[in-house]
Amino acid sequence: MQMTLALVGAGRVGRALGRRLREQGWRISAVVTRSEASARRAVRFIGAGIPCAGMTRQILASHLILIAVPDDAVNQVAQELARISGEELRGKTVLHTSGALDASALKAVKECGAAVGGMHPLQSFSGVGVPPLEGKVFAVEGDAAAVQAARQIARSLGGSPVRIPAGKKILYHAAAAMAAGHVLAVEEAATQLLISLGMKRSEATRALLPLTRQVLDNFQRLGPRGAWTGPLARGDYKIVGAHLRALRELPEEFASAYEALNRLAARVLARDAAGVILELEKVSVEGKPQAKARGVNG
């Protein structure tokens, strides 16, 4: 039996999932966006579907409805879907792709009799092309029927579905934010430090990226403590203090982040976390610069 789904929301995630599922033999029915023009663009990208501007009863032609809208719109979409469909949702399955929200965001359609759940691919979507999804984790949760449907989608895409507790889903999303967005912020901060010394951006990234990749490779191969490197790992608090004094001449976020990252490293990597944190507190009380902070790039 051919697998059919309706897609509500066709931004980066929705378009990518729709296209990959179509390539894997799924039939895409309604593709719903805010305007006819954006719906038509989405259908062209996906290679299938019926473009729809705004919520429509055409969605009900599919047993499975995938909501791929921004987090702050999920609840509103669910309420609108419940309003136009009512008890016709009974027996259908509705999934959302939010990483931070759990199935309770779909309460309105659940009250109409639908099975509800969340399915979040742990993958960044740039909007340029479709990222590889093979082997990627898909966090799934919700009603039993919804989890079954989410697992079916994930496996169709070559992904690995992992069920997580709904009440703890926000921690899952925080972990993803730390491993992606926050790592990028740290990498860019380090890049700006080298640019402030006169390096070109291309030279700075060429210097730093291999270092970061090597540490991540070591993390995978040797584990966290085996991969830990730098002055804090060696207990060289004089160098840590020198780093901090230099960073205090920059916008305050640089020194604050450096201190916070050192404390976090102590907590999750050091064998004697309390002892390392105590030494870091001693380093932190060193004198503050008197001059007004200047920008990294001048």
DRENKOLSE-691499 format. One record per residue: residue number from 1; x, y, z of N, C-alpha, C in turn. Coordinates in steps of 0.1 Angstrom, whole numbers, plus 5000, padded with zeros to 4 digits. Example, Ala and Ser with C-alpha at 12.3 -4.5 7.8 and 13.67 -1.06 7.14 Angstrom:
% DRENKOLSE-691499
1	5132	4943	5078	5123	4955	5078	5132	4967	5078
2	5128	4978	5071	5137	4989	5071	5129	5000	5079
% end
This chain:
% DRENKOLSE-691499
1	5008	4988	5000	5000	5000	5000	5009	5013	5000
2	5006	5022	4991	5014	5034	4990	5012	5043	5002
3	5023	5048	5008	5022	5057	5020	5019	5071	5015
4	5010	5078	5022	5005	5091	5018	5006	5100	5030
5	5010	5113	5027	5010	5122	5038	5007	5136	5033
6	5001	5145	5041	4999	5159	5038	5010	5166	5046
7	5015	5177	5040	5025	5185	5046	5020	5199	5049
8	5021	5203	5062	5017	5216	5066	5029	5224	5070
9	5033	5234	5062	5046	5241	5064	5056	5235	5055
10	5062	5243	5047	5072	5239	5037	5084	5248	5037
11	5090	5250	5049	5102	5257	5050	5114	5248	5048
12	5125	5250	5054	5137	5242	5052	5135	5228	5055
13	5129	5225	5067	5127	5211	5071	5116	5205	5063
14	5104	5211	5062	5093	5205	5054	5097	5202	5040
15	5103	5211	5033	5107	5208	5019	5116	5196	5018
16	5126	5196	5027	5136	5186	5026	5130	5172	5029
17	5122	5171	5040	5116	5158	5043	5106	5154	5032
18	5098	5164	5027	5089	5161	5016	5096	5155	5004
19	5106	5161	5000	5114	5156	4988	5119	5142	4990
20	5126	5140	5002	5132	5127	5005	5121	5116	5006
21	5110	5119	5012	5099	5109	5013	5094	5106	4999
22	5092	5116	4991	5087	5114	4978	5097	5105	4970
23	5109	5107	4972	5119	5099	4965	5119	5084	4970
24	5114	5083	4983	5114	5069	4988	5100	5063	4986
25	5092	5068	4978	5079	5062	4974	5067	5067	4981
26	5068	5077	4990	5056	5082	4996	5049	5091	4986
27	5036	5091	4988	5027	5100	4979	5024	5113	4988
28	5028	5124	4982	5026	5137	4989	5013	5143	4984
29	5004	5145	4993	4991	5151	4989	4991	5166	4990
30	4984	5172	5000	4984	5186	5002	4997	5191	5007
31	5002	5202	5001	5013	5209	5006	5008	5223	5010
32	5008	5226	5023	5001	5238	5028	5011	5248	5033
33	5011	5260	5027	5019	5272	5032	5010	5284	5033
34	5016	5295	5036	5007	5307	5038	5002	5313	5025
35	5009	5311	5014	5005	5317	5001	5005	5307	4990
36	4998	5309	4980	4998	5301	4968	5012	5300	4962
37	5018	5312	4961	5031	5312	4954	5042	5303	4962
38	5042	5305	4975	5052	5297	4983	5048	5282	4982
39	5035	5279	4982	5031	5265	4981	5035	5259	4968
40	5034	5267	4957	5038	5262	4944	5053	5260	4943
41	5061	5269	4949	5075	5267	4950	5079	5254	4957
42	5072	5252	4968	5075	5240	4976	5072	5227	4969
43	5061	5227	4961	5057	5216	4953	5067	5213	4943
44	5072	5224	4936	5082	5222	4926	5095	5216	4932
45	5099	5220	4944	5111	5215	4950	5109	5200	4954
46	5097	5198	4960	5094	5184	4965	5093	5174	4953
47	5087	5180	4942	5085	5171	4930	5071	5165	4930
48	5062	5169	4939	5049	5163	4940	5041	5171	4950
49	5028	5168	4950	5019	5175	4960	5009	5185	4953
50	4999	5188	4961	4989	5198	4956	4991	5211	4964
51	4995	5222	4958	4998	5234	4965	4985	5240	4971
52	4986	5244	4984	4974	5249	4991	4978	5262	4999
53	4971	5273	4997	4974	5285	5005	4965	5285	5017
54	4971	5283	5029	4963	5282	5041	4957	5269	5044
55	4952	5267	5056	4946	5254	5060	4934	5251	5052
56	4933	5238	5048	4923	5234	5039	4919	5220	5042
57	4906	5216	5039	4901	5203	5042	4908	5193	5033
58	4915	5197	5023	4922	5187	5014	4933	5179	5022
59	4937	5185	5033	4946	5178	5042	4940	5164	5046
60	4927	5164	5048	4920	5152	5053	4921	5140	5044
61	4925	5142	5031	4927	5131	5022	4938	5122	5026
62	4947	5126	5035	4958	5118	5039	4956	5113	5053
63	4960	5100	5056	4959	5095	5069	4969	5101	5079
64	4981	5105	5073	4992	5110	5081	4994	5125	5077
65	4994	5134	5087	4996	5148	5085	5009	5152	5093
66	5018	5158	5085	5031	5162	5091	5032	5177	5092
67	5033	5183	5104	5033	5197	5106	5048	5201	5108
68	5053	5209	5098	5067	5213	5098	5067	5229	5098
69	5062	5235	5109	5062	5249	5110	5071	5253	5121
70	5074	5266	5123	5082	5271	5134	5075	5267	5148
71	5083	5265	5158	5078	5261	5171	5066	5269	5176
72	5067	5282	5174	5057	5291	5180	5044	5291	5172
73	5044	5283	5161	5032	5282	5153	5025	5268	5154
74	5032	5259	5160	5026	5245	5161	5013	5245	5167
75	5011	5251	5179	4999	5250	5186	4988	5257	5178
76	4991	5268	5172	4981	5275	5164	4976	5267	5152
77	4986	5260	5146	4982	5252	5134	4973	5241	5139
78	4977	5234	5150	4968	5223	5155	4954	5228	5158
79	4953	5240	5164	4940	5245	5167	4932	5248	5155
80	4938	5253	5144	4931	5256	5132	4927	5243	5125
81	4936	5233	5125	4933	5220	5119	4921	5214	5126
82	4921	5215	5139	4909	5209	5147	4897	5217	5144
83	4898	5230	5142	4886	5238	5139	4879	5234	5126
84	4887	5232	5116	4882	5229	5102	4878	5215	5100
85	4884	5206	5109	4882	5191	5106	4874	5184	5117
86	4875	5189	5129	4867	5183	5140	4869	5168	5141
87	4858	5160	5142	4859	5146	5144	4864	5138	5132
88	4865	5145	5121	4871	5138	5109	4886	5135	5111
89	4891	5140	5121	4905	5137	5125	4907	5124	5132
90	4895	5118	5136	4896	5106	5144	4902	5095	5135
91	4912	5088	5141	4919	5077	5134	4930	5081	5126
92	4932	5095	5124	4944	5100	5117	4956	5102	5126
93	4967	5104	5120	4979	5106	5128	4985	5119	5124
94	4988	5127	5134	4994	5141	5132	5007	5141	5140
95	5018	5145	5132	5031	5146	5138	5036	5160	5136
96	5044	5165	5145	5051	5178	5143	5066	5175	5143
97	5074	5184	5137	5089	5182	5136	5097	5191	5146
98	5090	5197	5156	5097	5205	5166	5107	5196	5174
99	5118	5202	5177	5128	5195	5186	5125	5199	5200
100	5119	5210	5203	5118	5215	5217	5104	5211	5222
101	5094	5210	5214	5080	5208	5219	5077	5193	5219
102	5069	5189	5228	5064	5175	5228	5050	5174	5222
103	5044	5162	5222	5031	5159	5216	5020	5168	5222
104	5022	5173	5234	5011	5181	5240	5008	5193	5232
105	5018	5198	5224	5015	5210	5215	5004	5207	5205
106	5001	5194	5203	4990	5190	5194	4977	5186	5201
107	4975	5191	5213	4964	5188	5221	4951	5190	5214
108	4950	5200	5206	4937	5203	5200	4932	5192	5190
109	4942	5187	5183	4938	5176	5173	4937	5163	5181
110	4944	5161	5191	4942	5149	5199	4928	5148	5205
111	4923	5159	5209	4909	5160	5215	4899	5156	5204
112	4903	5157	5191	4894	5154	5180	4895	5139	5177
113	4904	5132	5183	4906	5118	5181	4918	5113	5173
114	4927	5123	5170	4939	5119	5162	4949	5114	5172
115	4958	5105	5167	4970	5101	5174	4981	5112	5171
116	4988	5116	5182	4997	5128	5180	5011	5124	5185
117	5021	5130	5179	5034	5128	5183	5044	5138	5177
118	5057	5137	5181	5067	5145	5176	5078	5136	5169
119	5084	5142	5158	5094	5135	5151	5104	5145	5147
120	5116	5146	5153	5126	5156	5151	5139	5150	5145
121	5143	5153	5133	5155	5148	5128	5167	5156	5133
122	5177	5150	5139	5188	5157	5145	5198	5160	5134
123	5195	5171	5127	5202	5174	5115	5200	5189	5112
124	5210	5196	5108	5208	5210	5104	5203	5211	5090
125	5194	5221	5087	5189	5222	5074	5192	5237	5069
126	5200	5238	5059	5204	5251	5055	5195	5257	5045
127	5186	5249	5039	5177	5255	5029	5183	5253	5015
128	5196	5250	5014	5202	5248	5001	5203	5232	4999
129	5195	5227	4990	5195	5213	4988	5189	5206	4999
130	5191	5192	5000	5186	5184	5010	5198	5177	5017
131	5199	5178	5030	5211	5172	5037	5209	5157	5037
132	5220	5150	5039	5219	5135	5040	5212	5132	5053
133	5203	5123	5053	5196	5119	5065	5199	5104	5069
134	5206	5097	5061	5210	5083	5064	5218	5083	5077
135	5214	5074	5086	5221	5073	5098	5219	5083	5109
136	5211	5093	5106	5208	5104	5115	5198	5100	5126
137	5199	5105	5138	5189	5102	5148	5176	5110	5146
138	5165	5103	5147	5152	5110	5147	5146	5108	5161
139	5144	5119	5169	5138	5118	5182	5123	5116	5180
140	5117	5106	5186	5103	5104	5184	5096	5102	5198
141	5084	5107	5199	5076	5106	5211	5062	5108	5208
142	5053	5104	5218	5039	5107	5216	5031	5094	5218
143	5019	5094	5212	5010	5082	5213	5016	5071	5205
144	5012	5059	5209	5018	5047	5203	5017	5046	5188
145	5005	5050	5182	5003	5050	5168	5012	5060	5161
146	5013	5072	5168	5021	5083	5162	5036	5079	5162
147	5041	5073	5173	5054	5069	5174	5057	5058	5163
148	5048	5049	5161	5050	5039	5150	5051	5046	5136
149	5043	5056	5134	5043	5063	5121	5056	5071	5120
150	5061	5077	5131	5073	5085	5131	5085	5075	5128
151	5085	5064	5134	5095	5054	5131	5095	5049	5117
152	5084	5048	5111	5083	5044	5097	5089	5055	5088
153	5086	5067	5091	5092	5078	5083	5107	5078	5084
154	5112	5078	5097	5126	5078	5099	5133	5067	5092
155	5128	5055	5093	5134	5043	5086	5133	5044	5071
156	5123	5050	5066	5122	5053	5051	5133	5062	5047
157	5137	5071	5055	5148	5081	5052	5162	5076	5056
158	5162	5063	5061	5175	5058	5064	5180	5062	5078
159	5171	5069	5086	5175	5074	5099	5173	5063	5110
160	5177	5067	5122	5176	5059	5133	5166	5065	5144
161	5154	5060	5145	5144	5065	5154	5148	5062	5169
162	5148	5072	5177	5151	5070	5191	5140	5076	5199
163	5133	5068	5208	5122	5073	5216	5128	5080	5228
164	5123	5092	5231	5127	5100	5243	5115	5103	5251
165	5117	5105	5265	5105	5109	5273	5100	5123	5269
166	5087	5124	5267	5081	5137	5263	5085	5148	5273
167	5084	5145	5286	5086	5155	5296	5101	5160	5297
168	5110	5153	5290	5124	5157	5290	5129	5161	5276
169	5119	5163	5267	5123	5166	5254	5131	5179	5253
170	5128	5189	5261	5135	5202	5260	5150	5200	5263
171	5154	5190	5272	5168	5188	5274	5175	5182	5262
172	5167	5173	5255	5172	5168	5242	5176	5180	5233
173	5166	5189	5232	5168	5201	5223	5180	5210	5227
174	5181	5211	5241	5192	5219	5246	5205	5213	5242
175	5206	5200	5243	5218	5193	5239	5222	5195	5225
176	5212	5195	5216	5214	5198	5202	5219	5212	5200
177	5213	5221	5207	5217	5235	5206	5231	5237	5210
178	5235	5231	5221	5249	5232	5225	5259	5226	5215
179	5255	5214	5210	5264	5207	5201	5265	5214	5187
180	5255	5222	5184	5255	5229	5170	5257	5244	5171
181	5247	5251	5175	5247	5265	5176	5258	5271	5185
182	5259	5265	5197	5269	5271	5206	5283	5267	5202
183	5285	5256	5196	5299	5252	5191	5302	5262	5180
184	5293	5266	5172	5295	5275	5161	5299	5289	5167
185	5292	5293	5178	5295	5306	5184	5309	5306	5189
186	5313	5295	5196	5327	5294	5201	5337	5295	5190
187	5334	5287	5179	5344	5287	5167	5345	5301	5161
188	5334	5308	5160	5334	5321	5154	5342	5331	5163
189	5340	5330	5176	5347	5338	5186	5362	5336	5185
190	5366	5324	5184	5380	5321	5182	5385	5326	5169
191	5377	5325	5159	5381	5331	5146	5383	5346	5146
192	5374	5353	5153	5375	5367	5154	5387	5371	5162
193	5391	5363	5172	5403	5366	5180	5416	5366	5170
194	5416	5356	5162	5428	5355	5152	5427	5366	5142
195	5415	5370	5138	5414	5381	5128	5419	5394	5135
196	5416	5396	5148	5420	5408	5155	5435	5409	5155
197	5442	5398	5153	5457	5398	5153	5463	5401	5140
198	5454	5402	5130	5459	5405	5116	5457	5394	5106
199	5452	5383	5110	5450	5372	5101	5438	5375	5092
200	5438	5370	5080	5426	5370	5071	5417	5359	5077
201	5404	5361	5074	5394	5351	5078	5397	5337	5073
202	5401	5336	5060	5405	5323	5055	5417	5317	5062
203	5426	5325	5066	5438	5320	5074	5433	5315	5088
204	5425	5323	5094	5420	5319	5107	5412	5306	5107
205	5403	5305	5098	5395	5292	5097	5404	5281	5093
206	5414	5283	5085	5423	5272	5081	5431	5268	5093
207	5434	5277	5102	5442	5274	5114	5434	5266	5124
208	5421	5270	5126	5413	5265	5137	5405	5253	5133
209	5399	5252	5121	5390	5241	5118	5397	5227	5120
210	5409	5225	5115	5416	5212	5116	5418	5209	5131
211	5421	5219	5139	5422	5217	5154	5409	5212	5160
212	5398	5218	5156	5385	5215	5162	5381	5201	5157
213	5383	5198	5144	5380	5185	5139	5388	5174	5145
214	5401	5177	5148	5409	5166	5155	5404	5163	5169
215	5400	5174	5176	5395	5171	5190	5382	5163	5189
216	5373	5166	5179	5361	5159	5178	5363	5144	5174
217	5373	5142	5165	5377	5129	5162	5382	5121	5174
218	5390	5128	5182	5396	5122	5194	5384	5119	5204
219	5375	5128	5205	5363	5126	5214	5356	5113	5210
220	5354	5111	5197	5347	5098	5192	5356	5086	5195
221	5369	5088	5193	5378	5076	5193	5383	5073	5207
222	5386	5083	5215	5392	5082	5228	5383	5084	5240
223	5372	5091	5237	5363	5095	5248	5366	5109	5253
224	5357	5115	5262	5359	5129	5266	5372	5132	5273
225	5376	5124	5283	5388	5127	5290	5400	5125	5282
226	5400	5115	5273	5412	5112	5265	5414	5123	5254
227	5403	5130	5250	5404	5140	5240	5406	5154	5246
228	5404	5155	5259	5405	5169	5266	5420	5174	5264
229	5421	5186	5260	5434	5192	5258	5434	5207	5262
230	5445	5213	5263	5446	5227	5266	5451	5229	5281
231	5453	5242	5285	5459	5245	5298	5451	5240	5309
232	5437	5241	5308	5429	5236	5320	5431	5221	5322
233	5431	5214	5311	5433	5199	5312	5446	5196	5318
234	5456	5204	5317	5470	5202	5323	5471	5208	5337
235	5461	5215	5341	5461	5222	5354	5470	5234	5354
236	5472	5240	5342	5481	5252	5341	5473	5265	5343
237	5470	5268	5356	5461	5279	5359	5468	5292	5356
238	5481	5293	5356	5487	5306	5352	5484	5310	5338
239	5484	5300	5329	5480	5303	5315	5465	5306	5314
240	5457	5299	5322	5442	5302	5322	5440	5316	5326
241	5447	5320	5337	5446	5334	5342	5451	5344	5331
242	5462	5341	5324	5467	5350	5314	5457	5351	5303
243	5451	5340	5299	5440	5341	5289	5429	5350	5293
244	5425	5349	5306	5414	5357	5311	5417	5371	5311
245	5429	5375	5315	5433	5389	5315	5433	5395	5301
246	5438	5387	5292	5438	5392	5278	5424	5394	5273
247	5415	5384	5276	5401	5385	5271	5393	5396	5277
248	5397	5400	5289	5390	5411	5296	5392	5424	5289
249	5401	5425	5280	5403	5438	5272	5393	5438	5260
250	5385	5427	5258	5376	5426	5247	5362	5428	5253
251	5351	5428	5244	5338	5429	5249	5336	5418	5260
252	5328	5421	5270	5327	5413	5282	5322	5398	5279
253	5315	5396	5268	5310	5383	5265	5322	5373	5263
254	5333	5378	5258	5344	5369	5255	5350	5363	5268
255	5353	5371	5278	5358	5366	5291	5347	5359	5298
256	5335	5363	5298	5324	5356	5305	5322	5342	5300
257	5322	5341	5286	5321	5328	5280	5333	5319	5283
258	5345	5325	5283	5357	5317	5286	5356	5311	5300
259	5352	5320	5310	5350	5315	5324	5340	5304	5325
260	5328	5307	5319	5317	5297	5319	5321	5284	5313
261	5328	5284	5302	5332	5272	5295	5343	5264	5303
262	5352	5272	5310	5361	5265	5319	5354	5258	5330
263	5344	5264	5336	5337	5258	5347	5329	5246	5342
264	5323	5247	5330	5316	5236	5325	5325	5224	5322
265	5337	5227	5316	5347	5217	5313	5351	5210	5326
266	5353	5218	5337	5357	5212	5350	5346	5202	5354
267	5333	5206	5353	5322	5198	5358	5321	5185	5350
268	5323	5186	5337	5320	5174	5329	5332	5166	5325
269	5344	5172	5327	5356	5165	5322	5366	5162	5333
270	5367	5170	5343	5377	5168	5353	5374	5157	5363
271	5384	5150	5367	5382	5139	5377	5379	5145	5391
272	5385	5157	5394	5382	5164	5406	5376	5177	5403
273	5363	5176	5399	5356	5188	5395	5356	5199	5405
274	5353	5196	5418	5353	5206	5428	5366	5213	5430
275	5377	5205	5429	5390	5211	5431	5394	5220	5420
276	5390	5216	5407	5393	5225	5396	5385	5238	5396
277	5372	5236	5400	5364	5248	5401	5369	5258	5411
278	5374	5253	5422	5380	5261	5433	5392	5269	5427
279	5400	5262	5420	5412	5269	5414	5407	5280	5404
280	5397	5277	5396	5392	5286	5387	5386	5299	5394
281	5380	5297	5405	5375	5308	5413	5386	5317	5417
282	5397	5311	5421	5409	5320	5425	5414	5328	5413
283	5414	5321	5401	5419	5328	5389	5409	5340	5386
284	5396	5337	5388	5386	5347	5384	5386	5360	5391
285	5392	5360	5404	5391	5372	5412	5403	5382	5408
286	5411	5378	5398	5422	5387	5395	5416	5400	5390
287	5424	5411	5390	5419	5424	5387	5413	5426	5373
288	5403	5435	5373	5396	5438	5361	5403	5450	5354
289	5402	5450	5341	5408	5462	5334	5401	5474	5336
290	5408	5486	5336	5401	5498	5339	5396	5505	5326
291	5403	5502	5315	5399	5508	5303	5386	5503	5297
292	5378	5511	5290	5366	5506	5284	5368	5495	5274
293	5360	5485	5273	5362	5474	5264	5361	5479	5250
294	5370	5473	5241	5370	5476	5227	5365	5464	5219
295	5361	5466	5207	5356	5455	5199	5368	5446	5193
296	5365	5434	5190	5375	5425	5185	5380	5430	5171
297	5371	5435	5163	5374	5439	5150	5377	5454	5149
298	5380	5460	5160	5383	5474	5159	5371	5483	5162
% end
